[in-house]
Every structure is written in structure tokens, then in C-alpha cells.
Amino acid sequence: MSTISNPSPTAPSLRPLHGILLVLGAGMLWGTTGTAQSFSDGTLSPYWVGALRLLVATLFFLIYAGSINGLSHLIRQLADLDWRRAIWAGACMAGYNLTFFAGVKITGVAVGTALTIGSGPIWAGLLQLAGGTRPGAGWWAGTLLAVAGGVLLVFGRGGDIQADPLGIALCLAAGLAYAVYAILNKRLVHRSAPAVTTLGVFFTGAVLALPAAWFGAGPLTITTAGWLVVGFLGIVATGAAYLLFSTGLRSISAASGVSLALMEPVTAFLLALIVVGERPAALAYAGLAALLAGLAIVIRAETR
């Protein structure tokens, strides 16, 4: 394949740029989660929201992968999947959903979201460092600036602030689970197609999360409005988003993928302004500027 053995001078920057755009797109889709949940009637437990969106996403991946490859070919691809890593990645995804929602319930949205989105990229950088892949100074500078901006953005939007030790620990655990998922997922998508990888990972996550939701919140009670919200979250904010994210990880580092996912609070902030009509404090706008500047530095470091 001549395009691999004799790359053009611009190939090293174009390929990461493709992955960067995909991950930023995933972050934008994740940012619709809060606005979508604002249309819920509030009767569905957060634990069930997390579990059901994994289930709906699994069905989305099954239909998508099956329509592309055909059922018989999909079965062969699933048989070749590195199930050891896929199961661990699925466990991380289930753990992320459950610990995040539990942590937010204890600490409030502001603290819980800030801790989770802030710790995720830092965990990813430390894990890559421990694994022998050292992120560069540009990545660290951009990530820390983006994380600081994200924290200011979240707190500038207001909300309850409760510094509960258990809630803090759960949110930090959610950030760690997400970082481990991203690192495992990057290895998986280099061996298998992203649609097949996400199908295996999210199937595992749903199998683990559904019984946990039953144990934590009791039997499922859901209204029509609840199904509509879960359907959107599962198909768009989870299914399509993680398909973009997994595809993007093929050409960028896992640490950069987690950092660029900070596009999520940017989108959530803009939707809150336009759709919900929020009027955040000036602190949020300062955080927005810092976050975008940090993402720009991460992008520059990744493309170099």
C-alpha cells in the first residue's frame, strides 16, 4: 500500500486532524445530554438512565454494524474481538455511568461534573505515563488549561455545591474509569472495526449496568417521555458519539482523546444559553475562553 509506505509530507498532520475532528464531534454530541434530560419528567432514576442508555446504544451498534457488514460477517468479527480487553472496557463504561450518576446525586451537578470532567484527562495522562508513553509538555499545558477552564465553566453556571467525601471519591472514580476505558478502547480499535468494538464493549457494559441499576434504584418505572429521552441519549448522545470517539482514537492518542472530549461542557454551555435560557456568571465565560484555548494547545500538540 503506497499511501502507507510512502506518505506525503502532509500525511502526518492530516491523519491526526481527522481523528481530532471526530472526537470533537463526539464531545459536541455528549454535550446534548444535559439539555435532553431537561425535557424528562424527572421520574426516572439516574441509575436507570445510565443503564438504559447503554442498552439502547448496544442495539444501535448492533443494527449499524449488521447493516454494514452483514450478520454472518459481523459474527465472525465479534469472534475475533479481543474480548478480554472488551470486557474490561465494558466494565469501565458501566462503572463510569454508575459512579458518575451516584457521585452527582451526592455532591450536586456542579461539583460532580467538574470533578469528573476535570479528573478524566489527568488520569489519562498519568496512565499513559505509567504505561511508558509520555505525553508532551504541550499536551500537559493545554490539558491543564482546558481542565481549569472546564471547572470554571461548570461552577460559573451555578448549582448546589456539596463537598461530600463519598461523592468526591465516586466522581474521581468515574473520571478514572473513563480514562481506563479510553486507553483500552484505543487498543481495541487498532485491531477491530470501531462499530464492532463499540458493540462488544457496550454489550458488556449494559449486561453489568442493568442489574446494578435494579439493585440501586429498584424495578424500572418509566413513562413515554422517559423513553423518548433515553432513546435520544442512547442513539445520539451515546451511540453515535462513541462511534465517532472510537473511530477518532485510531489516529490520536488516548490521552488527547479524553482531553478533546472537554468539548462536551462547551456544547452544554451553549445549549443552556440558547435552548434553556440560562444566564451564567462572568466566571463561566472566562472558563469558556480558557477551555477553548487549552483545546487549541492540545490540538496543536497532537498534530505536531
Secondary structure, DSSP 8 states (H G I E B T S, - for coil): -HHHHS--TTHHHHHHHHHHHHHHHHHHHHTTHHHHHTTS-S-S-HHHHHHHHHHHHHHHHHHHHHHHH-HHHHHHHHHHS-HHHHHHHHHHHHHHHHHHHHHHHHH-HHHHHHHHHHHHHHHHHHHHHHTT----HHHHHHHHHHHHHHHHHHHHT-------HHHHHHHHHHHHHHHHHHHHHHHHHTTS-HHHHHHHHHHHHHHHHHHHHHHHH-S----HHHHHHHHHIIIIIIIIHHHHHHHHTTTS-HHHHHHHTTHHHHHHHHHIIIII-----HHHHHHHHHHHHHHHHHHHHHH-
